[in-house]
Amino acid sequence: MASESERESMEFDVVIVGAGPSGLAAACRLMQQAGEAEQELSVCVVEKGSEVGAHILSGAIFEPRALQELFPDWQERGAPLTTPASRDEVYLLKDAEKGQKLPNALVPPSMHNTGGELTRYVISAGNLCRWLAEQAEGLGVEIFPGFAAQEAIVEEGVVKGILIGDMGVGADGQPKDGHMPGMELHARYTLFAEGTRGHIGKRLIEAYDLAAGKDPQHYGIGFKELWDVPTEQHEPGLILHGSGWPLEKGTHGGWFLYHGDNQQVVVGLILDLSYQNPWFSPFDEFQRMKHHPVLARHLEGGKRVAYGARAIAKGGLNCLPKMTFPGGLLIGCDAGTLNFAKIKGLHTAMKSGLVAAEAVFEALARGDEGGQELTTFTEKWEASWAYAELKGSASFGPAIHKYGTVGGGAYNFVDQLLGGKLPTVHDTTPDHEALRPASEFEKIDYPRPDGKLSFDKPSSVFLSNTNHEEDQPCHLWLDDPELPIRDNLPEYAEPAQRYCPAGVYEVVEDDAGKPRFKINFQNCVHCKTCDIKDPAQNITWVAPEGGGGPNYPNM
């Protein structure tokens, strides 16, 4: 690492970490307010992906409520919302062949995507972010893709900006030819919008004790594939959701299949990371799920063209940390604003960004030099419709964990009908503590992929366009390098081999025939599952060199 004296620095009024929906919404709104007030304002967004949208992965059915507030003329501006939701179907899969379509009357209101005043759309979240970035740059925001924020700059307890990671450091930790020390970006206020389990956000939550009095955050891992399908089986705007098979008892999750534009279908599976069986492989569950007739009929004859995976923060209001600290804010999925009852988080993330922008600009407009804790954000956030949504669905995830998919679903259905009057359910067991010894379960024999509907990890990672410079330090840190083989292998059959959706972790034999833990960090799709699910919390994900990771086209 470069010494402090070697680093260059830049000064901004506001620095935003992450060019996702919350960060870009905040950037746009800040500049809108500055324009309205005829006030100079410098706003910078840094993005670790090679381009805006490269690391964005979401279903996604989009509610444009926050977008409407930000850009009422979004249609005239050409926002990529072209496929309105046309029809909902919800299924319970009973076994590998049978599935029951549920009557609309039995589907929780939060799962309805058609009807009502607000039109919802099947979209690419990555393309939405690319469009938002264009709007932000048009307003004067500076966006730096390919630059990975490595840590927060903290002075006397106040966040003063961020440090960008060095470029051109070898695997041995020594500078290579062309080495560039990371810059310091100083700001009066810094907004952290890194997405789920942001590595800086994680440290800030701990350092400022932001999760005090809250339930531990709960996570899922979400898979998504993009398919080109024949014209005759494509119905733009058709939305399918379901649960049940192939998930075993005690494992919770649900699948989605959306018909978008351009003769494309997206299919995915979201699995709770609270599962107990260490033999369980989320990736393989997703692959075999696609063979069920309810899903297969939409995919057969098509071609898979993209694959990705990402952890999601699904704990909701019970797990939402305090989002303010001196000099900055946590927004979007970095805090955990997703409304899992709707399986939607783009609109609430954007709203958190809008509220953050208003609180920050108010402070700057009155001459604030920065570094304060913006308690006005909390007041505005708790008065917002996004907070009200989270409050109304606070029991959704915990009820499913406690009562199962069917029982929890029934609890939530009644709770929604009663307007959230049932007692709030809590889940205080962290996801990594839910894992039980491998000896308590039978090993799962997953079917081999057929190369038509189901596929292996290497071919899937290839479709994610993932790439990292090989000669750089591994960005997956082990607190105790011996623990995976010493402890996790005998106790849990080393579950990292299975919970990772990209084949990053392997147990191989060394020259002496002894097991060795191997990390293929070049395969990493930045999903953060290892940082979340490792039972010993021995793995820490940090940002690799900027520009590394997946390059999702329009996910």
NUVO-774518 format. One record per residue (C-alpha): x, y, z. Coordinates in nm, 4 decimals, always signed. Layout:
N
ATOM       xx       yy       zz
ATOM        X        Y        Z
...
END
This chain:
555
ATOM       xx       yy       zz
ATOM  +0.0000  +0.0000  +0.0000
ATOM  +0.1123  +0.3535  -0.0682
ATOM  +0.2036  +0.5812  +0.2163
ATOM  -0.0344  +0.8642  +0.2989
ATOM  +0.2109  +1.1192  +0.1591
ATOM  +0.2123  +0.9479  -0.1842
ATOM  -0.1604  +0.9647  -0.2295
ATOM  -0.3332  +1.2323  -0.4294
ATOM  -0.6646  +1.3647  -0.3046
ATOM  -0.9743  +1.5290  -0.4441
ATOM  -1.2344  +1.7355  -0.2629
ATOM  -1.6110  +1.7082  -0.3139
ATOM  -1.9162  +1.8244  -0.1314
ATOM  -2.0651  +1.4732  -0.1479
ATOM  -1.9077  +1.1382  -0.2352
ATOM  -2.1360  +0.8430  -0.3081
ATOM  -2.0041  +0.4865  -0.2976
ATOM  -2.1863  +0.2673  -0.5491
ATOM  -2.3656  +0.3443  -0.8754
ATOM  -2.6756  +0.1440  -0.7939
ATOM  -3.0344  +0.2718  -0.7736
ATOM  -2.9999  +0.4348  -0.4312
ATOM  -2.6663  +0.6032  -0.5022
ATOM  -2.7643  +0.7334  -0.8440
ATOM  -3.1048  +0.8532  -0.7222
ATOM  -2.9290  +1.0447  -0.4445
ATOM  -2.6804  +1.1952  -0.6898
ATOM  -2.9535  +1.3114  -0.9272
ATOM  -3.1663  +1.4617  -0.6515
ATOM  -2.8710  +1.6465  -0.4989
ATOM  -2.7956  +1.8150  -0.8301
ATOM  -3.1612  +1.8910  -0.8976
ATOM  -3.1823  +2.0751  -0.5656
ATOM  -2.8568  +2.2592  -0.6334
ATOM  -2.9944  +2.3721  -0.9692
ATOM  -3.3204  +2.4868  -0.8182
ATOM  -3.1319  +2.6833  -0.5528
ATOM  -2.8737  +2.8136  -0.8030
ATOM  -2.6034  +2.6795  -0.5757
ATOM  -2.2710  +2.5198  -0.6733
ATOM  -2.2395  +2.1569  -0.5641
ATOM  -1.9800  +1.8913  -0.6427
ATOM  -2.0992  +1.5301  -0.6325
ATOM  -1.8894  +1.2246  -0.7162
ATOM  -2.0050  +0.8614  -0.7543
ATOM  -1.7472  +0.5808  -0.7467
ATOM  -1.8349  +0.2360  -0.8821
ATOM  -1.6180  -0.0755  -0.8490
ATOM  -1.7639  -0.2374  -1.1619
ATOM  -1.5995  -0.1837  -1.4986
ATOM  -1.9017  +0.0254  -1.5993
ATOM  -2.2249  +0.1384  -1.4400
ATOM  -2.4583  -0.1620  -1.4321
ATOM  -2.1824  -0.4241  -1.4576
ATOM  -2.2489  -0.5504  -1.1033
ATOM  -2.6239  -0.4865  -1.0919
ATOM  -2.8438  -0.7948  -1.0580
ATOM  -3.2148  -0.7951  -0.9772
ATOM  -3.5300  -0.9790  -1.0868
ATOM  -3.6850  -0.7324  -1.1556
ATOM  -4.0414  -0.6135  -1.1309
ATOM  -4.0157  -0.2399  -1.0813
ATOM  -4.2545  +0.0010  -0.9107
ATOM  -4.1776  +0.3468  -1.0530
ATOM  -4.3033  +0.5411  -0.7519
ATOM  -3.9647  +0.6843  -0.6514
ATOM  -3.8681  +0.7299  -1.0159
ATOM  -4.1841  +0.9343  -1.0683
ATOM  -4.0818  +1.1601  -0.7797
ATOM  -3.7297  +1.2006  -0.9176
ATOM  -3.8150  +1.2439  -1.2855
ATOM  -4.1894  +1.2983  -1.3454
ATOM  -4.1069  +1.3044  -1.7180
ATOM  -3.9194  +0.9722  -1.7134
ATOM  -4.1130  +0.8426  -2.0131
ATOM  -4.0139  +1.1424  -2.2273
ATOM  -3.6553  +1.0999  -2.1089
ATOM  -3.6522  +0.7425  -2.2403
ATOM  -3.6287  +0.5467  -1.9155
ATOM  -3.5961  +0.1732  -1.9960
ATOM  -3.9430  +0.0766  -1.8721
ATOM  -4.1071  -0.0744  -2.1781
ATOM  -4.2820  -0.3932  -2.0623
ATOM  -4.5760  -0.3357  -1.8243
ATOM  -4.6853  -0.6228  -1.6017
ATOM  -4.9822  -0.7907  -1.7692
ATOM  -5.0673  -1.1038  -1.5733
ATOM  -4.9749  -1.2755  -1.2440
ATOM  -4.9551  -1.6483  -1.1749
ATOM  -4.8482  -1.7988  -0.8411
ATOM  -4.7740  -2.1707  -0.7970
ATOM  -4.6999  -2.4178  -0.5213
ATOM  -4.4833  -2.6985  -0.6614
ATOM  -4.5753  -3.0231  -0.4852
ATOM  -4.3118  -3.2518  -0.6380
ATOM  -4.0965  -3.2820  -0.9505
ATOM  -4.4034  -3.3107  -1.1761
ATOM  -4.7025  -3.1538  -1.0037
ATOM  -4.7741  -2.7883  -0.9323
ATOM  -5.0860  -2.6121  -0.8108
ATOM  -5.1767  -2.2664  -0.9346
ATOM  -5.3087  -2.0601  -0.6448
ATOM  -5.6287  -1.8561  -0.6826
ATOM  -5.5647  -1.4809  -0.6704
ATOM  -5.7802  -1.4612  -0.3589
ATOM  -5.5212  -1.6685  -0.1696
ATOM  -5.2210  -1.4695  -0.2871
ATOM  -5.1003  -1.2039  -0.0379
ATOM  -5.1806  -0.8520  -0.1608
ATOM  -4.8109  -0.7634  -0.1671
ATOM  -4.7550  -1.0262  -0.4384
ATOM  -5.0053  -0.8764  -0.6838
ATOM  -4.8300  -0.6921  -0.9667
ATOM  -5.1263  -0.5992  -1.1828
ATOM  -5.4228  -0.3769  -1.1113
ATOM  -5.4325  -0.0653  -0.8971
ATOM  -5.3194  +0.2846  -0.9884
ATOM  -4.9484  +0.2095  -1.0219
ATOM  -4.8273  +0.0249  -1.3314
ATOM  -4.5344  -0.2077  -1.2659
ATOM  -4.2781  -0.3088  -1.5252
ATOM  -4.0519  -0.6015  -1.6071
ATOM  -3.7111  -0.4350  -1.6381
ATOM  -3.3360  -0.4789  -1.6396
ATOM  -3.2078  -0.3144  -1.3214
ATOM  -2.8672  -0.2787  -1.4834
ATOM  -3.0128  -0.0839  -1.7731
ATOM  -3.2129  +0.1328  -1.5332
ATOM  -2.8886  +0.2217  -1.3553
ATOM  -2.7149  +0.2968  -1.6848
ATOM  -2.9978  +0.5346  -1.7694
ATOM  -2.9893  +0.6951  -1.4238
ATOM  -2.6154  +0.7472  -1.4670
ATOM  -2.6808  +0.9328  -1.7935
ATOM  -2.9290  +1.1582  -1.6148
ATOM  -2.6837  +1.2161  -1.3298
ATOM  -2.4002  +1.3100  -1.5628
ATOM  -2.6334  +1.5420  -1.7494
ATOM  -2.6968  +1.7186  -1.4180
ATOM  -2.3237  +1.7563  -1.3510
ATOM  -2.2422  +1.4503  -1.1381
ATOM  -1.8949  +1.3004  -1.1839
ATOM  -1.9069  +0.9191  -1.2097
ATOM  -1.5904  +0.7096  -1.1805
ATOM  -1.6468  +0.3437  -1.2814
ATOM  -1.3658  +0.0952  -1.2275
ATOM  -1.2620  +0.2504  -0.8959
ATOM  -1.3149  +0.0390  -0.5849
ATOM  -1.3679  +0.2190  -0.2554
ATOM  -1.1550  +0.0237  -0.0105
ATOM  -1.2218  +0.1939  +0.3222
ATOM  -1.3766  +0.4968  +0.4863
ATOM  -1.1535  +0.7823  +0.5963
ATOM  -1.2405  +0.8430  +0.9606
ATOM  -1.0917  +1.1245  +1.1686
ATOM  -1.1852  +1.1649  +1.5351
ATOM  -1.4955  +0.9538  +1.4837
ATOM  -1.6151  +1.1447  +1.1767
ATOM  -1.6286  +0.9996  +0.8248
ATOM  -1.4408  +1.2374  +0.5970
ATOM  -1.4532  +1.0471  +0.2689
ATOM  -1.3131  +0.7275  +0.1209
ATOM  -0.9877  +0.5700  +0.0146
ATOM  -0.9761  +0.4137  -0.3322
ATOM  -0.7847  +0.0859  -0.3511
ATOM  -0.4438  +0.0783  -0.5175
ATOM  -0.4168  -0.0404  -0.8772
ATOM  -0.1315  -0.2637  -0.9890
ATOM  -0.0456  -0.4544  -0.6713
ATOM  +0.0852  -0.8096  -0.7194
ATOM  -0.0320  -1.1222  -0.5435
ATOM  +0.2695  -1.0871  -0.3129
ATOM  +0.1437  -0.7461  -0.2008
ATOM  +0.4239  -0.5616  -0.3790
ATOM  +0.3729  -0.2891  -0.6415
ATOM  +0.3969  -0.3996  -1.0061
ATOM  +0.4959  -0.1950  -1.3086
ATOM  +0.2308  +0.0674  -1.3624
ATOM  +0.1302  +0.0699  -0.9952
ATOM  -0.1050  +0.3568  -0.9052
ATOM  -0.1700  +0.4456  -0.5418
ATOM  -0.5382  +0.4833  -0.4628
ATOM  -0.6685  +0.8355  -0.4259
ATOM  -0.8328  +0.9877  -0.1235
ATOM  -1.1731  +1.1369  -0.2009
ATOM  -1.2643  +1.3855  +0.0703
ATOM  -1.6242  +1.4932  +0.1233
ATOM  -1.8366  +1.6981  +0.3548
ATOM  -2.0772  +1.4033  +0.3501
ATOM  -2.0325  +1.0478  +0.2231
ATOM  -2.3203  +0.8214  +0.1232
ATOM  -2.2589  +0.4472  +0.1238
ATOM  -2.4723  +0.2705  -0.1362
ATOM  -2.2650  -0.0453  -0.1941
ATOM  -2.5527  -0.2911  -0.2069
ATOM  -2.6114  -0.5906  +0.0189
ATOM  -2.3332  -0.6643  +0.2685
ATOM  -2.1229  -0.3732  +0.1518
ATOM  -1.7750  -0.4316  +0.2877
ATOM  -1.7364  -0.0736  +0.4109
ATOM  -2.0949  -0.0583  +0.5305
ATOM  -2.0365  -0.3749  +0.7323
ATOM  -1.7440  -0.2071  +0.9109
ATOM  -1.9391  +0.1137  +0.9720
ATOM  -2.2306  -0.0782  +1.1250
ATOM  -1.9862  -0.2393  +1.3664
ATOM  -1.7765  +0.0703  +1.4362
ATOM  -2.0761  +0.2934  +1.5139
ATOM  -2.2882  +0.0149  +1.6696
ATOM  -2.5652  +0.0958  +1.4221
ATOM  -2.7398  -0.2403  +1.4691
ATOM  -2.7867  -0.1990  +1.8452
ATOM  -3.1316  -0.3150  +1.9515
ATOM  -3.2079  -0.4664  +1.6099
ATOM  -3.2511  -0.8256  +1.5001
ATOM  -2.9498  -0.9616  +1.3108
ATOM  -2.9779  -0.8998  +0.9379
ATOM  -3.1107  -1.1954  +0.7375
ATOM  -3.0085  -1.2742  +0.3838
ATOM  -3.0988  -1.4771  +0.0813
ATOM  -2.8998  -1.5729  -0.2229
ATOM  -3.0653  -1.4830  -0.5504
ATOM  -2.9904  -1.6517  -0.8824
ATOM  -3.0923  -1.5161  -1.2190
ATOM  -3.0638  -1.6358  -1.5768
ATOM  -3.1633  -1.4561  -1.8950
ATOM  -3.3051  -1.6693  -2.1782
ATOM  -3.3875  -1.6031  -2.5419
ATOM  -3.7066  -1.7991  -2.6144
ATOM  -3.9144  -1.8802  -2.9246
ATOM  -4.1720  -1.6200  -3.0251
ATOM  -4.4681  -1.8541  -2.9815
ATOM  -4.4016  -1.9090  -2.6096
ATOM  -4.3224  -1.5478  -2.5228
ATOM  -4.5858  -1.3335  -2.3489
ATOM  -4.4454  -0.9909  -2.2557
ATOM  -4.5465  -0.8885  -1.9048
ATOM  -4.6348  -1.2361  -1.7767
ATOM  -4.5150  -1.2776  -1.4162
ATOM  -4.4824  -1.6132  -1.2391
ATOM  -4.3844  -1.6746  -0.8771
ATOM  -4.3769  -1.9959  -0.6793
ATOM  -4.2335  -2.2037  -0.3969
ATOM  -4.2241  -2.5624  -0.2776
ATOM  -4.0309  -2.8337  -0.4633
ATOM  -3.7376  -2.8977  -0.4790
ATOM  -3.6671  -2.7362  -0.1410
ATOM  -3.6573  -2.9709  +0.1563
ATOM  -3.8354  -2.9090  +0.4846
ATOM  -3.6728  -2.6318  +0.6857
ATOM  -3.5354  -2.4612  +0.3744
ATOM  -3.7217  -2.1559  +0.2536
ATOM  -3.7231  -1.9802  -0.0774
ATOM  -3.9158  -1.9001  -0.3898
ATOM  -3.8680  -1.8779  -0.7637
ATOM  -3.9630  -1.6209  -1.0238
ATOM  -4.0038  -1.6242  -1.4006
ATOM  -4.0750  -1.3029  -1.5899
ATOM  -4.1415  -1.2430  -1.9584
ATOM  -3.9625  -0.9236  -2.0576
ATOM  -3.9078  -0.7591  -2.3934
ATOM  -3.7013  -0.8722  -2.6944
ATOM  -3.8320  -1.2298  -2.6704
ATOM  -3.6519  -1.2803  -2.3422
ATOM  -3.7502  -1.4571  -2.0210
ATOM  -3.5730  -1.4202  -1.6879
ATOM  -3.5812  -1.7069  -1.4407
ATOM  -3.4436  -1.7142  -1.0903
ATOM  -3.4542  -1.8540  -0.7403
ATOM  -3.4148  -1.6800  -0.4054
ATOM  -3.3092  -1.9027  -0.1160
ATOM  -3.2928  -1.8038  +0.2493
ATOM  -2.9401  -1.8317  +0.3859
ATOM  -3.0896  -1.9502  +0.7142
ATOM  -3.0851  -2.3104  +0.5890
ATOM  -2.9537  -2.5824  +0.8226
ATOM  -2.8269  -2.8627  +0.5959
ATOM  -2.4585  -2.8103  +0.5008
ATOM  -2.4966  -3.0551  +0.2091
ATOM  -2.7451  -2.8139  +0.0527
ATOM  -2.6260  -2.6480  -0.2693
ATOM  -2.8290  -2.3388  -0.3676
ATOM  -2.6859  -2.3424  -0.7212
ATOM  -2.7870  -2.7045  -0.7810
ATOM  -3.1336  -2.6451  -0.6362
ATOM  -3.1819  -2.3677  -0.8899
ATOM  -3.0627  -2.5829  -1.1781
ATOM  -3.2888  -2.8785  -1.1048
ATOM  -3.5854  -2.6502  -1.0314
ATOM  -3.5952  -2.5423  -1.3962
ATOM  -3.6882  -2.8970  -1.4988
ATOM  -4.0289  -2.8702  -1.3335
ATOM  -4.2978  -2.8608  -1.6062
ATOM  -4.4400  -2.5322  -1.4738
ATOM  -4.1098  -2.3607  -1.5524
ATOM  -3.9706  -2.5801  -1.8279
ATOM  -4.2516  -2.5006  -2.0701
ATOM  -4.1368  -2.1375  -2.0739
ATOM  -3.7705  -2.2252  -2.1358
ATOM  -3.7637  -2.5315  -2.3619
ATOM  -3.6349  -2.4502  -2.7081
ATOM  -3.4689  -2.1361  -2.5745
ATOM  -3.1078  -2.0437  -2.5143
ATOM  -2.9534  -1.9287  -2.1879
ATOM  -2.7551  -1.6084  -2.2538
ATOM  -2.6644  -1.4723  -1.9077
ATOM  -2.6191  -1.5939  -1.5501
ATOM  -2.5564  -1.4212  -1.2198
ATOM  -2.5973  -1.4494  -0.8432
ATOM  -2.6149  -1.1986  -0.5593
ATOM  -2.6988  -1.1999  -0.1911
ATOM  -2.9978  -0.9907  -0.0848
ATOM  -3.0684  -0.8324  +0.2539
ATOM  -3.4195  -0.9526  +0.3335
ATOM  -3.4549  -0.8924  +0.7060
ATOM  -3.6739  -0.5861  +0.6635
ATOM  -3.7618  -0.3344  +0.9323
ATOM  -3.6679  -0.5550  +1.2292
ATOM  -3.3106  -0.5698  +1.1012
ATOM  -3.2739  -0.2207  +0.9572
ATOM  -2.9793  -0.0526  +1.1313
ATOM  -2.9527  +0.3081  +1.2236
ATOM  -2.8604  +0.4702  +0.8922
ATOM  -2.6822  +0.7834  +1.0173
ATOM  -2.3391  +0.8462  +1.1682
ATOM  -2.1113  +1.1515  +1.1814
ATOM  -2.0292  +1.2535  +0.8270
ATOM  -2.2368  +1.0007  +0.6383
ATOM  -2.5329  +0.7766  +0.5692
ATOM  -2.6041  +0.4134  +0.4787
ATOM  -2.8692  +0.3877  +0.2069
ATOM  -3.0391  +0.1248  -0.0058
ATOM  -2.9396  -0.2382  +0.0344
ATOM  -2.6224  -0.1355  +0.2180
ATOM  -2.8661  -0.0753  +0.5041
ATOM  -3.1283  -0.3321  +0.4005
ATOM  -3.4270  -0.1374  +0.2660
ATOM  -3.5662  -0.4178  +0.0459
ATOM  -3.9343  -0.5040  +0.0952
ATOM  -3.9204  -0.8828  +0.0848
ATOM  -4.2979  -0.9136  +0.1091
ATOM  -4.3071  -0.7704  -0.2427
ATOM  -3.9741  -0.9249  -0.3511
ATOM  -3.8872  -0.5699  -0.4564
ATOM  -3.6158  -0.3346  -0.3428
ATOM  -3.5356  -0.0967  -0.6272
ATOM  -3.8131  +0.1479  -0.5408
ATOM  -3.7375  +0.1568  -0.1678
ATOM  -3.3628  +0.1855  -0.2334
ATOM  -3.4250  +0.4811  -0.4639
ATOM  -3.6504  +0.6436  -0.2069
ATOM  -3.3824  +0.6129  +0.0608
ATOM  -3.1467  +0.7885  -0.1805
ATOM  -3.3961  +1.0689  -0.2407
ATOM  -3.4469  +1.1202  +0.1317
ATOM  -3.0709  +1.1173  +0.1885
ATOM  -3.0187  +1.3774  -0.0834
ATOM  -3.2766  +1.6075  +0.0707
ATOM  -3.1283  +1.5776  +0.4208
ATOM  -2.7741  +1.6357  +0.2938
ATOM  -2.8650  +1.9299  +0.0728
ATOM  -3.0602  +2.1007  +0.3502
ATOM  -2.7520  +2.0800  +0.5700
ATOM  -2.5146  +2.2079  +0.3022
ATOM  -2.7521  +2.4872  +0.1960
ATOM  -2.7502  +2.6326  +0.5457
ATOM  -2.3709  +2.6474  +0.5456
ATOM  -2.2971  +2.3183  +0.7191
ATOM  -1.9272  +2.2372  +0.6763
ATOM  -2.0020  +1.8656  +0.7004
ATOM  -1.9228  +1.5932  +0.9498
ATOM  -2.2506  +1.6179  +1.1414
ATOM  -2.4892  +1.3324  +1.2114
ATOM  -2.7931  +1.4098  +0.9980
ATOM  -3.0758  +1.3224  +1.2333
ATOM  -3.3141  +1.4998  +0.9963
ATOM  -3.2633  +1.2053  +0.7608
ATOM  -3.4106  +0.9694  +1.0190
ATOM  -3.7132  +1.1929  +1.0651
ATOM  -3.7716  +1.2192  +0.6903
ATOM  -3.7090  +0.8486  +0.6305
ATOM  -3.9506  +0.7378  +0.9025
ATOM  -4.2150  +0.9695  +0.7564
ATOM  -4.1747  +0.8255  +0.4060
ATOM  -4.3934  +0.5775  +0.2204
ATOM  -4.0941  +0.3432  +0.1893
ATOM  -4.0589  +0.3169  +0.5667
ATOM  -4.4341  +0.2617  +0.5966
ATOM  -4.4010  -0.0282  +0.3500
ATOM  -4.1276  -0.1888  +0.5568
ATOM  -4.3232  -0.1366  +0.8773
ATOM  -4.6293  -0.3032  +0.7257
ATOM  -4.4300  -0.6133  +0.6304
ATOM  -4.1975  -0.6414  +0.9311
ATOM  -4.3109  -0.9973  +1.0098
ATOM  -4.2919  -1.1352  +0.6560
ATOM  -3.9491  -1.3013  +0.6639
ATOM  -3.9446  -1.3975  +1.0341
ATOM  -4.2875  -1.5613  +1.0090
ATOM  -4.1692  -1.7835  +0.7236
ATOM  -3.8563  -1.8755  +0.9229
ATOM  -4.0652  -1.9564  +1.2302
ATOM  -4.3735  -2.1231  +1.0793
ATOM  -4.2452  -2.2493  +0.7438
ATOM  -4.3359  -2.1417  +0.3913
ATOM  -4.7035  -2.2397  +0.4150
ATOM  -4.7613  -2.1434  +0.7785
ATOM  -4.5608  -1.8228  +0.7481
ATOM  -4.7383  -1.7405  +0.4250
ATOM  -5.0749  -1.7833  +0.5973
ATOM  -4.9639  -1.5624  +0.8875
ATOM  -4.8530  -1.2897  +0.6510
ATOM  -5.1670  -1.3168  +0.4394
ATOM  -5.3842  -1.2579  +0.7461
ATOM  -5.1502  -0.9860  +0.8769
ATOM  -5.1734  -0.7963  +0.5478
ATOM  -5.5516  -0.8266  +0.5412
ATOM  -5.5637  -0.6856  +0.8964
ATOM  -5.3297  -0.4000  +0.8091
ATOM  -5.0350  -0.5296  +1.0117
ATOM  -5.2310  -0.5764  +1.3366
ATOM  -5.0874  -0.9189  +1.4293
ATOM  -4.7936  -0.9299  +1.6753
ATOM  -4.4568  -0.8693  +1.5106
ATOM  -4.2531  -1.1867  +1.4665
ATOM  -3.8762  -1.1812  +1.5220
ATOM  -3.5875  -1.4060  +1.4195
ATOM  -3.2801  -1.3466  +1.6343
ATOM  -3.0607  -1.6294  +1.5029
ATOM  -2.7973  -1.5095  +1.2547
ATOM  -2.7982  -1.7042  +0.9292
ATOM  -2.4493  -1.8458  +0.9817
ATOM  -2.5508  -1.9899  +1.3181
ATOM  -2.8364  -2.1863  +1.1631
ATOM  -2.6046  -2.4403  +0.9979
ATOM  -2.6002  -2.7824  +1.1678
ATOM  -2.3405  -3.0636  +1.1539
ATOM  -2.3202  -3.2606  +0.8305
ATOM  -2.3564  -3.5856  +1.0265
ATOM  -2.7208  -3.4976  +1.0995
ATOM  -2.8142  -3.5063  +0.7301
ATOM  -2.7800  -3.7347  +0.4333
ATOM  -2.5635  -3.6134  +0.1491
ATOM  -2.7776  -3.4751  -0.1353
ATOM  -2.7256  -3.6465  -0.4699
ATOM  -2.7990  -3.3740  -0.7246
ATOM  -2.8775  -3.4758  -1.0844
ATOM  -2.6183  -3.4027  -1.3500
ATOM  -2.6996  -3.0978  -1.5653
ATOM  -2.8358  -3.1789  -1.9099
ATOM  -2.6889  -2.8747  -2.0865
ATOM  -3.0353  -2.7743  -2.2071
ATOM  -3.2245  -2.6572  -1.8998
ATOM  -2.9609  -2.7128  -1.6311
ATOM  -2.5905  -2.6327  -1.6347
ATOM  -2.2699  -2.6557  -1.4326
ATOM  -2.0915  -2.3786  -1.2448
ATOM  -1.8010  -2.3241  -1.4881
ATOM  -2.0291  -2.2638  -1.7879
ATOM  -2.2480  -2.0394  -1.5723
ATOM  -1.9594  -1.8264  -1.4492
ATOM  -1.8476  -1.7937  -1.8123
ATOM  -2.1850  -1.6356  -1.8956
ATOM  -2.1424  -1.3846  -1.6124
ATOM  -1.8376  -1.2420  -1.7956
ATOM  -1.6466  -1.2500  -1.4674
ATOM  -1.2829  -1.1479  -1.4800
ATOM  -1.0162  -1.0481  -1.2299
ATOM  -0.6517  -0.9650  -1.2800
ATOM  -0.4888  -1.2883  -1.1577
ATOM  -0.1718  -1.1279  -1.0226
ATOM  -0.3312  -0.9360  -0.7357
ATOM  -0.3916  -1.0096  -0.3677
ATOM  -0.6829  -1.2442  -0.3004
ATOM  -0.9850  -1.0362  -0.1971
ATOM  -1.1308  -1.3203  +0.0128
ATOM  -0.9528  -1.3020  +0.3470
ATOM  -0.9352  -1.5899  +0.5932
ATOM  -0.8920  -1.4836  +0.9556
ATOM  -0.7590  -1.8348  +1.0261
ATOM  -0.6282  -2.0098  +0.7108
ATOM  -0.6291  -2.3484  +0.8850
ATOM  -0.9922  -2.3338  +1.0008
ATOM  -1.1634  -2.4578  +0.6805
ATOM  -0.9817  -2.7926  +0.6896
ATOM  -0.9363  -2.8188  +1.0668
ATOM  -1.2921  -2.7290  +1.1717
ATOM  -1.5352  -2.6777  +0.8842
ATOM  -1.4436  -2.9919  +0.6909
ATOM  -1.5083  -3.2468  +0.9693
ATOM  -1.8036  -3.0577  +1.1170
ATOM  -1.9851  -2.9242  +0.8098
ATOM  -1.8174  -3.1015  +0.5135
ATOM  -1.6803  -2.7532  +0.4329
ATOM  -2.0016  -2.5908  +0.3056
ATOM  -1.8232  -2.3151  +0.1106
ATOM  -1.7841  -2.5707  -0.1684
ATOM  -2.1624  -2.5674  -0.2064
ATOM  -2.2976  -2.2314  -0.0930
ATOM  -2.0704  -2.0410  -0.3318
ATOM  -2.2534  -2.0038  -0.6666
ATOM  -1.9339  -1.9636  -0.8706
ATOM  -1.6975  -2.2475  -0.7742
ATOM  -1.4627  -2.0170  -0.5840
ATOM  -1.3977  -2.2613  -0.2989
ATOM  -1.2695  -2.6166  -0.3326
ATOM  -1.1237  -2.8841  -0.1069
ATOM  -0.8428  -3.0532  -0.2997
ATOM  -0.5611  -3.2904  -0.2101
ATOM  -0.2045  -3.1668  -0.1828
ATOM  +0.1007  -3.3634  -0.2971
ATOM  +0.0920  -3.5657  +0.0230
ATOM  -0.2736  -3.6602  -0.0257
ATOM  -0.3969  -3.4288  +0.2506
ATOM  -0.6965  -3.2004  +0.2034
ATOM  -0.6245  -2.8358  +0.1191
ATOM  -0.8621  -2.5383  +0.0977
ATOM  -0.8311  -2.3720  -0.2419
ATOM  -0.9686  -2.0271  -0.3299
ATOM  -1.0285  -1.9547  -0.6999
ATOM  -1.0919  -1.5833  -0.6452
ATOM  -1.0909  -1.5135  -1.0211
ATOM  -1.4348  -1.6832  -1.0366
ATOM  -1.5923  -1.4552  -0.7749
ATOM  -1.9162  -1.2878  -0.8873
ATOM  -1.9164  -1.0591  -0.5794
ATOM  -2.2315  -1.2156  -0.4347
ATOM  -2.1006  -1.1915  -0.0724
ATOM  -2.2580  -1.5262  +0.0280
ATOM  -1.9323  -1.6545  +0.1788
ATOM  -1.9018  -1.3469  +0.4003
ATOM  -2.2542  -1.4162  +0.5255
ATOM  -2.2892  -1.7953  +0.5533
ATOM  -1.9491  -1.9219  +0.6712
ATOM  -2.0355  -2.0823  +1.0088
ATOM  -1.7199  -1.9503  +1.1762
ATOM  -1.7414  -1.6074  +1.0099
ATOM  -1.3832  -1.6746  +0.9033
ATOM  -1.4191  -1.5312  +0.5504
ATOM  -1.4145  -1.1577  +0.4904
ATOM  -1.4949  -1.0197  +0.1459
ATOM  -1.3117  -0.7011  +0.0503
ATOM  -1.3090  -0.5180  -0.2804
ATOM  -1.0591  -0.6463  -0.5382
ATOM  -0.8866  -0.4169  -0.7837
ATOM  -1.1385  -0.1842  -0.9492
ATOM  -1.3072  -0.3152  -1.2625
ATOM  -1.2890  -0.6793  -1.1527
ATOM  -1.5826  -0.9122  -1.1080
ATOM  -1.8851  -0.9841  -1.3273
ATOM  -1.9804  -0.7789  -1.6295
ATOM  -2.3538  -0.8318  -1.6502
ATOM  -2.4973  -0.7110  -1.9824
ATOM  -2.8576  -0.6220  -1.8940
ATOM  -2.9428  -0.8069  -1.5749
END
